[in-house]
Amino acid sequence: MYSLDNYGTMIADRVRLDAHAEALRRVVTPSTVVVDIGAGTGIMSLLACKFGARRVYAVEPSPAVQLLVEAARDSGYADRIVVLQRRSNEVTLPERADVIVSDLRGVLPPFRTHFADIVDARERLLAKGGRLVPATDTVWIAPVSAQEAFEERRRPWQDRDGLVLRSALRVLDSSPFKHRARPEDLLGPAARWADIDYQRITSFALRGAGSCNVARAGTAHGLLAWFDTVLVEGVEYSNAPGTVDGIYGQFLFPWPEPISLQEGDSVAFDVRADPIGGDILWTWTSEIRRGGSLDAGTTRFRQSTLNSRLTLPDSLRKRAESFTPTLSPAGIRGLEVLEGIRAGKTVGEIAARLLETHPDRFRSMDDAQGFVAELIEHFCV
């Protein structure tokens, strides 16, 4: 969950916010119904009302959306904004939306369940002929020099004082990270990695390959990625290096070692983003070709965030298709709570039963009620 400071930073990003405001101004009319997915504290919902929307459904699982209830009242829009504190795939509306506005990206569009949420909302919540904001994203990739960031990340894990710490480097090398590059840090023109049309996207995975020609000599530390977005026709912005610094930055896919590049070299890449369990598994293959030719020698890296996951062998065993799970003591207590909920019991009744049957785990009624409340928060409406 984002903090209130995080939401404030998003509002303070004027490039992003002004572009969304202009997009909404162009598509909202007095008859428009808007769904704001990932509404946060509701700034897009308020803007939609400002531009005349008849009804706005603000959908956001975080409690931060409750601030919108007061903001809507104070702004004079309380009769037009419906606040729904839940995920969009849990929402059913009494009417279809003319416009769905969202910004569910991370630094790049593939982020958590972004694509799945948009496809679900498009199919269930959007009226025929309705508009999605944003409409499209284009993702670009280029080799980048990032010496300071590369060395800063690795510095704590250098062997020292007779201690061998380098085992952590394989995790760092498999972990893309947010970076803010300057245009002069790019060692050649970017190549297009992916085009995303939210009105037509059906797959939740992205894969793309390309090649970048090295235009100037330098030391490269990985592949830098960013996106250009079209919110509606004529309203665009980008998080490319050199644009006004906002909340996004760029995404750096690091290499395991710096590579000296010369003008005329080329860097071929193949990058995949696969959604797995509410997260994104990134895989990136880089092939540095000297003089742009395979005959002149190549350097090849294949990396994946799968190698950055510090998973215990026991955890891997439990993921096997043949594994037969057994409830732990915590699982048994959780099941008792869920069974109590299904039976229509009150929180107090469920907590009293827990206190009676598990006195070694729950020391007081407050302790038991807190356990019940956590499960209710996750699994109940």
N, C-alpha and C positions, 0 to 999 in steps of 0.2 A: 504494500500500500504506500502511496505517496504521502508525505507530510504536508502540512499547510504551507510551509515554506516552499516546497516543490511546486505546489499549485500556484503560489505567488510568482515564482520564477517563470512559469508558463505564461501567465498573464502579462508579465513584464517583457516578454519577447515580442516586440512590436512588429517585427517582420511577419512572424507567424500569425499573430492576432489580427493585425490590420488586413492581411490577405484573406483570412477567414471572414472578417467582417465585410469586406468588399464582395466576397463570393456570396454570402448570405443576402446582402443587399440586392444582388442581381437576381436571385432565384426566389426570394420570399415575396409573397403578395398577401393581401388581407384574407384570402381564402386558404392559405397554405397551412398544412399540418407538418410539423418538423419533429423528427426524433433525433435527439442528441445522445449518441452512444459514447460512453466513457466521459460523461458530462463533467466529472470532477466537482468543482464548486459552482459550476453552472454558467460560466461566462458566455459560452456559445448560445446557450438557451436564452439568456438575457438579450443578447444581440439579435437573435431571431425575433423575439418579441418587439424589440426596438424598431425593427424593420417591418412590423405589421403582422407577424404570423398569427393565425387564428388560434392555434393550439400548439404547445410544445411539450413533448414527453422527454424529460431529462432522466436518462438511464445510467446509473452508476452504482457499483456494489459498495464503494467506500462510504462510511458515515459522513465524509466531508460534504456529500451532496446535500445534507440537511441544512448546510449554510445557505443553500439556494432558496429554501423556504422563506427565510427572513429577507434575503436579497430581493426575491420576487415581490414580496409584500412591500418592502421599502421603495422599490422601483415602480410600483403600480401595476405589476404584471401577475399578481397572485391568482387571478381568475383565469389565466391563460396557460400557466405552467403546471404540469403534473409531474411530481417528483417520484421516481421509482427506484428505491435503493435495492438493486439486484443486478445480476448480469443480464445482458440483452437476450441471451438465449433462454432465459427463464421468464421473459416478458411476453404477455399476450395483450394486444391493444384492441380497443373497441372500434378502431378505424385504421386505415392504411395511411402511411405518411407520403406526402408529396416530395419531401426532402429528408434524407438521412445525412447528418453531419457527424464526423468523427475524426479523431486523431489518435489511433491506437498503435502507432508505430513506436519503436524504440529509436535508436540512432538510424536504423534502416527499417524499411517496411516489414520484412519478415521478423516478427516479434511476438512471442508467446502465442496466443490464439487469435491474433489479428485477422488473418484471412478467413478463418472459420467463422468468426463473429460477423464479419462483413457479409459473407455469403449467406449465412443464416438470416441476418436482418434483411438483406435484399430480397430473399425468397419469401419471408413471412410477414415483414413489416412494411415493405415499400409498395406503393401503388403502381399499377402499370403505367409506364411512362415517367415514373418518378426519377428524381435526381439524387446521385450520391456525391457527397463532398468529403474528400477529394474524388476527382474522376479518374485520374491516372497518376502513376509514379513511374519514373525511369531511374534505374540504378546504374551508376558508372564506377569503373575501377581503373586505377593507375598505380604504377610503382612509385613508392614514396621514400624519401630520405627522412628518417625520424630518429636521429642519433640520440638526442637528449632523452626522449621518452623510452627508447629501447634500453639505454644504459641504466636509466633510473629504475625501471622495473626489475632489471636483473641484478643490480648492485647488491641488494641484501642477501642474495643467494650465492655469492661467490665464496669459494672455500677460504677459510680464514682460521687463524689460531689453531691449526692442526685439525680443524673440523671440516668434514666434507658435506657441503650443503647443496651440491649441484643437482641432486635428484629433483628438486623443485622446478628446475628449468624446463623439464619436459612438460610440466603443467602450464607454465607461462607460455611456452611455445605453441601450445594448443588452445590458447585463450585470446580471442580477439578482444579489443578494448576500444573505448571511446578516445578519440584523439582530435586535436585541433591543429590542422596543418595550414601552412601558408602556400599560396600558389607556386612560389619558387621552390617549394619542397618536392613538387612533382617532377619526375625525371622524364616525362613524356606525356603526350596527349592521352586522355582517358579513352577507354573502350566501353561500349555499352554492355552491361551484364544482363539486365532484365527490363522488360516492359510490363507493367501491371495495369490492366484495365479493370477497375473494380466493378464495372457493369457486366463484365463477361467472365471474370475469373471463376474457375471451378476447382482447380487443384490448390491444395494448401501448401504444396512444396514448390520450390523454385530451383531451377538449375540453368546455368548459362556458362558459356565459354567464350573466350576472346583472346586477342593479342594486342599488346601495346608496344609501339616502337620507341626505343630510348632516344630522346632528342638531345640530351646533354649528359656528360659524364658525371658520375656521382656514386655515392654509396647508398644502396637501397636496403631498407629494413623490413619490407613487406608490401602488401597490397592495400591501398587506401580506397574505401568505398563511400559513396554519398548518393543522395537522390535529388532529382528535380521533380516537383509536383505541379500538376495542373488541378486546381480546385474546381474551377469552372472555366469555360473558354475565356481566355483573356486575363485570367487571374492565376499567377504562378509565383512560386518561390523555390529556393534551393538551399541546401546546406553544404554546397561545394566550398572548398578552400577559397578564401577571398571574399565570400559573402559576409554580410553583417553577422557578427557572432551572436548566436541565439542559444536555444536549449539543446540543439542536436549535436553539434560538432560533426565529426566523421567517424567511421568504423575502420580500425586498422587490423588487418589479418597479418600477424607478424610472421617472419621467417625465423628459423632457428639460429641463423647467423647473418651478419651483414654481408652483402654481396656488392662488389665493385662492378659498376656498369659503365660501358662506353657507348658513345654515340654510334648508332647502327646496330646495337644489340636489340633483342626483342624479349618480351616477357609474355609468355602464353599462360593463361589461367583457365581453370575449370572450378567453379564455385557452386556448392549446393547448400540449400537451406531446407532441412526436413523437420517438420513439426513432430515432436515426440513428448508425450506426457505434459502438455501445456508449456513446453519450452521449445527452443530451436536447436537442432543439431546441425552445426556448420561443418562443412568439409571443403577444404580448398587445396587445390593442386597447382603448383607454380613450376613453370619450366623456363629457365633463362637460357636463351640461345645466343651464343656469341656470333656477332656479325649477322644475326638474323637467320643463321643457317644451322641445321642439325649437324652438318659435317664439321663445323668449327668448334664443336664441344658444347655440352649443355650441363646445367645444374638443375636438379629436380627435387622438389619438396612435396610431400603429401601429408597434410595435417588435418586434424579433426578435433572438435571440442569433446568428442567422446573420450579422448586421452586426457582431458583436463578434469574429468570427474573422478574425485577421490572416493571410489566405491569399494567398500569392504567385500572380500570374497563371499562372505555369507549373504550380502545383499544381492550379488550377482546370482547366487544359487537360488534365491527366492524368486528371481525373475524368469527362471527357466520354465518352459512350457510343461515339463513333466513334474514340476514341484507341486506337492500337495500341502497347502498351508494349514496351520493350526492356530487358533486364536491364542494370543498371549493374555496374561492377566488384565492388561490394559484394554485389550480387544474385548474380553469378556465383559468388563465393566461398561464399555461403550455400547456393546450389544444390548445389555440390560436397559440402558437409557433409551436406545432406539425402540426397543420392544415396549417400554413404558409409554413412549410417545405414540406409537401405533395403537396402543390400547386406550388412548385418550386420557391418560393420567396427567395431573398438573405437575408443574416443576417441583412444588413442595412435596408431593407424593413420591415422585421419582427419587428426589434427593433423600428423603427419609428412608426409603428402601435401600439405597446405596449405603447410607450410614449404618443401617442395621446389618447388612450382609458383608460389608467390607470395613469393619472398624479399624483394621490395621492400615488402611489407605486413607480414609477420611476421618479427620480429627474433630470435625465440627459440622453442623448443618450448613454453615456458610461455605465451607470447603466443598461439600458435596454439591451444593447449588451452583458453585462456580464451575465445577466439572460439567454439570448438566447444561449450563448456559453456553459453554464453549461448543458443545455438540449441536445445540439448537441454532447457534449462530451459523454453523457450517451447513447444516442439513435441513433446516426448517424454514418455512415462509411465514 
